[in-house]
Amino acid sequence: MNNQEILQKIVAYIETIMVDKSMTSRDLAEICAKKSGKMSPRTIDKMFKTPSSTTLSTLLKVCDGLDLNLNAVFHSIEIAKTSAENGQQRLVYEIDNPAYNGYTGNYHVFYLPTSAYPEDHADQTLVHGVLKLGDFNSMHECSAILDIDSGDLTTEGSPFSKHYEGTLIYSSNSQMFCRLVCSKYGDMWFMVFNHGNLNNKELACVVGCAATASSGRIRHPAIHRFCLCNMQQYPVIDPDTQSLIEGLLRIQEKHIIIKKETVDTLLKQGSFDPAFRTNLENYLNIAQVYYALPKGTLKEDIPLATSIKELAKLSNVSSLEKTYHILHEDDRELSCILKNCLTAPAAPKETSESE
């Protein structure tokens, strides 16, 4: 767009705001006069009639009168332009689009510690944060604000937390994408989760995956699962429920790898549901033997060129997954945990999990 087109877009945007607020030129002129000095209704009418004749001084006074940030105005225009050019609407940025219905609000965020070194999180089993979604900057997009309690302490002894800001974007592939930036620590979080087609319902909970830099003394690229729980419906997640969420987030494969001795101990303790116990015992009667082979042990005292070649051979004939997915059943399982373990307060709107 050239400068004239940008100016026309800004004036049109201002006119839309005035219509939404049921304001006349006289109303706006009175507000502008109180805030920024003299302004006449005639000047405002002329601005709408001939945008190209509008002076920068008039534009600034009008924006101040409407409490509009020019940066937000420019960004809103760019969002609208991008959406218009994207004819098939494969990516939707405007928060007014029905695709965002039910997604704004505050959410608990839970995920497992991401450090590659167990000693870094020996006393922490689950990381908690709060994600806020909404048009906080009046830019007609879904802004995202994430605050994470790392569970650690600063050198001064206060809780160490991270603050992220970003944008949530809807994809016609039925996915929600969110890029979050923590400028203070040079960190990013990329989130992906299923879009639930909620219509006028609210998102209750959803499981997703994230890519980021790991925590800990040495940082590494990390991919992990997380879950969102609506704070209006579930304001407090009790420790027992958090323990179940922790287990759910660890199920990243179709098979659960567990020591035989551990299973035997659990069976002796009688802690399983009878029907579940029967299924487990029936499978153990026909279960094949698998080995959990530690890479470090196999690579010991062997040149890297040799060890990686042999590990690749083993991996190709192993039962390892090629890709880890977040399925709709994962969302249903999380919803079941929350509904069975928590008593949710009566919500003003009908609730729905993302399925």
C-alpha positions as CSV (number, residue, x, y, z in Angstrom):
1,M,0.0,0.0,0.0
2,N,1.2,3.5,-0.7
3,N,0.9,6.4,1.8
4,Q,-2.5,7.6,0.5
5,E,-4.0,4.1,0.8
6,I,-2.6,3.7,4.3
7,L,-4.2,7.0,5.3
8,Q,-7.5,6.0,3.9
9,K,-7.3,2.7,5.9
10,I,-6.6,4.6,9.1
11,V,-9.5,7.0,8.6
12,A,-11.8,4.0,7.8
13,Y,-10.6,2.3,10.9
14,I,-11.3,5.4,13.0
15,E,-14.8,5.7,11.5
16,T,-15.5,2.0,12.4
17,I,-14.4,2.7,16.0
18,M,-16.7,5.7,16.2
19,V,-19.7,3.7,14.9
20,D,-19.0,1.0,17.4
21,K,-19.1,3.6,20.2
22,S,-22.1,5.4,18.7
23,M,-20.1,8.6,18.6
24,T,-20.8,11.7,16.4
25,S,-18.2,14.1,15.0
26,R,-19.4,16.6,17.7
27,D,-18.9,14.0,20.5
28,L,-15.4,13.2,19.2
29,A,-14.5,16.9,18.8
30,E,-15.4,17.7,22.4
31,I,-13.3,14.8,23.7
32,C,-10.3,15.8,21.5
33,A,-10.6,19.4,22.6
34,K,-10.4,18.4,26.3
35,K,-7.4,16.1,25.7
36,S,-5.4,17.8,23.0
37,G,-6.6,21.3,22.4
38,K,-9.0,22.9,19.9
39,M,-10.8,20.6,17.5
40,S,-14.0,21.2,15.5
41,P,-16.7,18.8,14.2
42,R,-16.1,20.2,10.8
43,T,-12.5,19.2,10.8
44,I,-13.5,15.6,11.6
45,D,-16.2,15.5,8.9
46,K,-13.6,16.8,6.4
47,M,-11.2,14.0,7.4
48,F,-13.9,11.4,6.6
49,K,-14.9,13.1,3.4
50,T,-11.4,13.6,2.1
51,P,-8.9,11.4,3.9
52,S,-6.0,12.6,1.7
53,S,-6.4,16.2,3.1
54,T,-6.0,15.0,6.7
55,T,-3.0,16.5,8.6
56,L,-0.8,14.5,10.9
57,S,-1.8,16.8,13.7
58,T,-5.5,16.1,13.2
59,L,-4.9,12.4,13.0
60,L,-2.9,12.4,16.3
61,K,-5.6,14.4,18.1
62,V,-8.3,12.1,16.9
63,C,-6.4,9.0,17.9
64,D,-5.7,10.5,21.4
65,G,-9.4,11.3,21.7
66,L,-10.3,7.7,21.0
67,D,-7.4,6.3,23.1
68,L,-6.0,4.6,20.0
69,N,-2.4,3.6,19.7
70,L,-1.1,4.3,16.2
71,N,1.1,1.2,16.3
72,A,-2.0,-0.9,17.1
73,V,-3.9,0.8,14.3
74,F,-1.2,0.0,11.7
75,H,-1.0,-3.5,13.0
76,S,-4.7,-4.0,12.7
77,I,-4.7,-2.7,9.1
78,E,-1.8,-5.2,8.3
79,I,-3.8,-8.1,9.9
80,A,-6.8,-7.2,7.8
81,K,-4.7,-6.9,4.7
82,T,-3.1,-10.3,5.3
83,S,-6.4,-11.9,5.8
84,A,-7.9,-10.3,2.7
85,E,-4.9,-11.5,0.6
86,N,-5.2,-15.0,2.1
87,G,-8.3,-15.8,0.0
88,Q,-8.8,-19.3,1.1
89,Q,-8.3,-18.3,4.8
90,R,-5.9,-21.1,5.6
91,L,-4.4,-19.0,8.4
92,V,-6.8,-16.8,10.3
93,Y,-5.3,-13.9,12.4
94,E,-8.4,-11.8,13.2
95,I,-9.8,-12.6,16.6
96,D,-13.3,-11.6,15.5
97,N,-13.4,-14.7,13.3
98,P,-15.7,-17.4,14.7
99,A,-12.7,-19.8,14.8
100,Y,-11.6,-18.0,18.0
101,N,-15.0,-18.4,19.7
102,G,-14.4,-20.1,23.1
103,Y,-10.7,-19.7,23.2
104,T,-10.1,-16.4,25.0
105,G,-9.6,-16.5,28.7
106,N,-7.1,-17.8,31.3
107,Y,-5.7,-21.3,31.4
108,H,-3.5,-23.4,33.7
109,V,-0.5,-24.7,31.7
110,F,1.2,-28.0,32.9
111,Y,4.2,-29.7,31.4
112,L,7.0,-32.0,32.6
113,P,10.5,-30.5,33.4
114,T,12.5,-30.1,30.2
115,S,16.1,-30.3,31.5
116,A,18.2,-33.1,30.0
117,Y,19.7,-33.7,33.4
118,P,17.5,-35.4,36.1
119,E,19.4,-33.8,38.9
120,D,18.2,-30.4,37.7
121,H,14.6,-31.2,38.5
122,A,14.9,-33.9,41.2
123,D,12.4,-32.1,43.5
124,Q,10.0,-31.0,40.7
125,T,7.6,-33.3,38.9
126,L,5.3,-30.9,37.1
127,V,5.8,-27.3,35.8
128,H,2.9,-24.9,36.1
129,G,2.2,-21.7,34.3
130,V,-0.7,-19.4,33.4
131,L,-1.7,-18.6,29.7
132,K,-3.9,-15.7,28.9
133,L,-5.6,-15.4,25.5
134,G,-7.4,-12.3,24.2
135,D,-7.1,-9.0,22.3
136,F,-5.1,-7.2,25.0
137,N,-3.4,-4.7,22.7
138,S,-6.5,-3.8,20.6
139,M,-4.9,-5.2,17.5
140,H,-7.8,-7.4,16.4
141,E,-5.6,-10.5,16.9
142,C,-5.5,-13.1,19.6
143,S,-2.6,-12.1,21.8
144,A,-1.0,-14.7,24.2
145,I,0.7,-14.0,27.5
146,L,2.4,-16.8,29.4
147,D,3.9,-16.7,32.8
148,I,5.7,-19.8,34.0
149,D,6.8,-20.6,37.5
150,S,10.0,-22.6,37.0
151,G,10.1,-24.0,40.5
152,D,13.6,-22.6,41.0
153,L,14.8,-19.6,43.0
154,T,16.8,-16.6,41.9
155,T,20.1,-15.7,43.6
156,E,18.1,-13.4,45.8
157,G,15.9,-16.3,46.9
158,S,12.7,-15.1,45.1
159,P,10.7,-17.4,42.8
160,F,12.3,-17.6,39.3
161,S,9.6,-17.1,36.6
162,K,9.6,-16.5,32.9
163,H,7.3,-14.1,31.0
164,Y,6.4,-14.8,27.4
165,E,4.3,-12.8,24.9
166,G,3.1,-13.8,21.5
167,T,0.1,-14.6,19.2
168,L,-2.3,-17.4,18.7
169,I,-3.2,-18.3,15.1
170,Y,-5.9,-20.6,13.7
171,S,-5.1,-22.9,10.8
172,S,-7.7,-24.4,8.5
173,N,-5.9,-27.7,9.2
174,S,-7.9,-27.7,12.5
175,Q,-4.8,-26.7,14.5
176,M,-4.0,-23.8,16.7
177,F,-0.4,-22.4,16.5
178,C,1.1,-20.1,19.1
179,R,4.6,-18.5,19.1
180,L,5.7,-17.1,22.5
181,V,8.8,-15.0,23.1
182,C,10.6,-14.4,26.4
183,S,12.8,-11.4,25.5
184,K,14.5,-11.2,28.9
185,Y,16.1,-14.6,28.7
186,G,16.2,-15.0,24.9
187,D,13.8,-17.9,24.9
188,M,10.9,-19.0,22.6
189,W,8.0,-21.5,23.0
190,F,6.1,-22.9,19.9
191,M,2.8,-24.5,20.8
192,V,0.5,-26.6,18.7
193,F,-2.8,-28.1,19.7
194,N,-6.1,-29.3,18.1
195,H,-8.8,-26.8,17.3
196,G,-12.0,-28.0,18.9
197,N,-14.7,-26.3,16.7
198,L,-16.2,-25.0,19.9
199,N,-18.7,-22.5,18.4
200,N,-20.2,-20.7,21.4
201,K,-18.8,-23.2,24.0
202,E,-15.6,-22.6,26.0
203,L,-12.5,-24.6,25.7
204,A,-12.3,-26.7,28.9
205,C,-9.0,-28.5,28.3
206,V,-6.6,-29.7,25.6
207,V,-3.3,-31.5,25.2
208,G,-0.7,-30.2,22.8
209,C,3.0,-30.3,22.0
210,A,5.7,-27.6,22.3
211,A,9.2,-26.9,21.0
212,T,11.6,-24.8,23.0
213,A,15.0,-24.7,24.5
214,S,15.3,-27.0,27.5
215,S,15.8,-25.7,31.0
216,G,18.8,-26.6,33.2
217,R,22.4,-25.7,33.3
218,I,23.0,-26.6,29.7
219,R,20.3,-25.8,27.1
220,H,19.2,-28.1,24.4
221,P,16.4,-28.1,21.8
222,A,13.5,-29.8,23.4
223,I,10.0,-31.1,22.3
224,H,7.5,-32.0,25.0
225,R,3.7,-32.3,25.7
226,F,1.7,-29.8,27.6
227,C,-1.9,-29.4,28.6
228,L,-4.2,-26.4,29.1
229,C,-7.0,-26.3,31.7
230,N,-9.6,-23.5,31.8
231,M,-9.1,-21.5,35.0
232,Q,-12.7,-20.4,35.1
233,Q,-14.0,-24.0,35.2
234,Y,-11.1,-25.4,37.1
235,P,-9.6,-22.6,39.3
236,V,-7.6,-25.0,41.5
237,I,-6.0,-28.3,40.3
238,D,-5.4,-30.4,43.4
239,P,-2.1,-32.4,44.0
240,D,-3.8,-35.8,43.3
241,T,-5.1,-34.5,39.9
242,Q,-1.7,-33.0,39.1
243,S,-0.2,-36.4,39.7
244,L,-2.6,-38.0,37.1
245,I,-1.9,-35.1,34.7
246,E,1.8,-35.8,35.1
247,G,1.3,-39.5,34.2
248,L,-0.9,-38.5,31.2
249,L,1.8,-36.2,29.8
250,R,4.4,-39.0,30.0
251,I,2.4,-41.2,27.6
252,Q,4.1,-40.2,24.4
253,E,4.2,-43.6,22.7
254,K,1.7,-46.4,22.1
255,H,3.5,-48.6,24.6
256,I,4.4,-47.9,28.2
257,I,7.9,-48.9,29.1
258,I,8.1,-50.1,32.7
259,K,10.3,-52.6,34.6
260,K,8.8,-56.0,35.2
261,E,9.7,-55.7,38.9
262,T,7.6,-52.5,39.2
263,V,4.6,-54.1,37.6
264,D,4.9,-57.1,39.9
265,T,5.0,-54.8,42.9
266,L,1.9,-52.9,41.8
267,L,0.0,-56.1,41.2
268,K,0.9,-57.3,44.7
269,Q,-0.3,-54.0,46.2
270,G,-3.7,-54.5,44.6
271,S,-3.9,-50.8,43.6
272,F,-5.5,-51.4,40.2
273,D,-9.1,-51.3,39.2
274,P,-10.3,-55.0,38.9
275,A,-11.2,-54.8,35.2
276,F,-7.9,-53.0,34.4
277,R,-6.0,-55.5,36.4
278,T,-7.6,-58.4,34.5
279,N,-6.6,-56.8,31.1
280,L,-3.1,-56.2,32.4
281,E,-2.7,-59.8,33.7
282,N,-4.1,-61.2,30.5
283,Y,-1.6,-59.2,28.4
284,L,1.3,-60.2,30.6
285,N,0.5,-63.9,29.9
286,I,1.2,-63.3,26.2
287,A,3.5,-60.4,26.3
288,Q,6.7,-60.5,24.3
289,V,10.1,-59.7,25.8
290,Y,11.5,-56.3,25.0
291,Y,14.8,-54.8,26.0
292,A,15.5,-51.2,27.2
293,L,18.9,-50.7,25.7
294,P,20.9,-47.7,27.1
295,K,22.7,-45.9,24.3
296,G,25.5,-44.8,26.6
297,T,26.4,-48.3,27.6
298,L,26.4,-49.6,24.0
299,K,28.6,-46.7,22.8
300,E,31.2,-47.1,25.5
301,D,34.8,-47.3,24.3
302,I,33.7,-47.4,20.6
303,P,34.5,-44.8,18.0
304,L,31.5,-42.5,17.3
305,A,31.5,-43.4,13.6
306,T,31.1,-47.1,14.5
307,S,28.7,-46.7,17.4
308,I,26.2,-44.5,15.6
309,K,26.1,-46.8,12.6
310,E,25.3,-49.8,14.8
311,L,22.7,-47.9,16.8
312,A,21.0,-46.8,13.6
313,K,20.8,-50.5,12.6
314,L,19.2,-51.4,16.0
315,S,16.8,-48.4,15.8
316,N,15.6,-49.4,12.3
317,V,14.4,-52.8,13.6
318,S,13.1,-51.5,16.9
319,S,9.6,-50.7,18.0
320,L,10.4,-47.0,18.4
321,E,7.7,-44.6,17.1
322,K,8.6,-42.6,14.0
323,T,6.5,-39.6,15.1
324,Y,4.8,-38.7,18.4
325,H,1.3,-37.4,17.9
326,I,-1.3,-35.7,20.0
327,L,-4.6,-37.5,19.3
328,H,-8.2,-36.6,20.1
329,E,-8.3,-39.4,22.6
330,D,-5.5,-37.5,24.6
331,D,-7.9,-34.6,24.9
332,R,-10.7,-36.9,26.1
333,E,-8.4,-38.5,28.6
334,L,-7.4,-35.2,30.1
335,S,-11.1,-34.1,30.2
336,C,-12.0,-37.3,32.0
337,I,-9.2,-36.8,34.6
338,L,-10.4,-33.3,35.4
339,K,-14.1,-34.1,35.5
340,N,-13.6,-37.2,37.7
341,C,-11.1,-35.6,40.1
342,L,-12.4,-32.1,40.4
343,T,-15.7,-30.5,41.2
344,A,-16.0,-27.7,38.7
345,P,-18.0,-24.6,39.7
346,A,-21.1,-23.8,37.8
347,A,-20.0,-21.9,34.6
348,P,-22.1,-19.3,32.9
349,K,-21.6,-21.0,29.6
350,E,-21.8,-24.6,28.4
351,T,-18.4,-26.3,28.6
352,S,-16.7,-28.4,26.1
353,E,-13.4,-30.2,25.7
354,S,-11.5,-30.0,22.5
355,E,-12.2,-33.2,20.5
